[in-house]
Amino acid sequence: MAWLWLLVAMLGWGLGVFLMKVATRGIDPLTAIVFNLPGYLIIGLWAIPWCKPAWGRYHLVAVAVGAVYILANFGFYKLCQSKPITIAAPLASLYVSIPILAGMVVLGERPTRLQWGGIAVAVVALAMLTWPGKSAGEPAPDDDASPVQTARRS
């Protein structure tokens, strides 16, 4: 069952990140955040029958998660205004370092050697994905034009 929830998370976050880039083509980040709220509300209202109503410290943590996610989404919308998705998405994926470090410091969790190896591979992959150079979403500078392209412009 964990694989199903992993797939739901990957599809949801992946599609959400892509749609955030699409939204920044027509509206500013603050407007986008305001228009995210009905989506949260619709899902929240749908989930009420399965919710365990109470109020305690973990409920406050859940409220904090919502606030932090809204701020994170705003930051990503702003990033999408200035960077192509091929750069913005890998850069934003650095967020995984925060729960790893927090899990180690606050919760006492310790990655295994294999997990440390996975983290190292992910860092290398991130560096490769964001390596400086022409990106698919950026226009090619004129000085990089091939001789054939230069001849056609003349």
C-alpha positions, 0 to 999 in steps of 0.5 A, a space after each residue: 500500500 505504501 507504493 500506492 501512496 508514494 505514487 499519489 504523492 509523486 503524481 500530486 507534487 509533480 503535476 502541482 509543480 508543473 501547473 504552478 509554472 503554467 499559472 505564472 504565465 498568466 497571473 502573479 504569485 500572490 494571486 495564484 496563492 489565493 486561488 490555491 485556497 479553494 483547492 485546499 478547501 474542497 479536499 478538506 471538506 471532502 475529507 471531513 467524514 474520515 477526520 478524527 475531530 479533536 484539538 491538540 498540539 498535533 492539530 496545531 502542527 497540521 495547521 502550521 504545515 498548511 501555512 508553511 506549504 502556502 509560503 513554500 508555494 509562493 516562493 516556488 511561484 516566484 522562482 517560476 517567474 524567473 527560471 524555466 521549470 527545468 531549473 526551478 523544479 530541481 532547485 526546489 527539490 533541495 527541500 528534502 535536505 530540511 526534513 532529513 536534517 530535522 529528522 536527524 536532529 529533532 527525531 533522532 533518526 539516522 540514515 543507513 550507509 545505503 541511504 547516505 549513498 542515495 543522498 550523495 547520488 541525488 546531490 550529484 543528479 541535482 548538480 547535473 540537472 542544474 549545471 550552468 548552460 543553455 536550458 530548454 526553457 531559455 533562449 539561445 544567445 546569438 553568440 552560440 549560434 551555429 555557422 548554419 544559423 548565422 548564414 541563414 540570418 545573413 
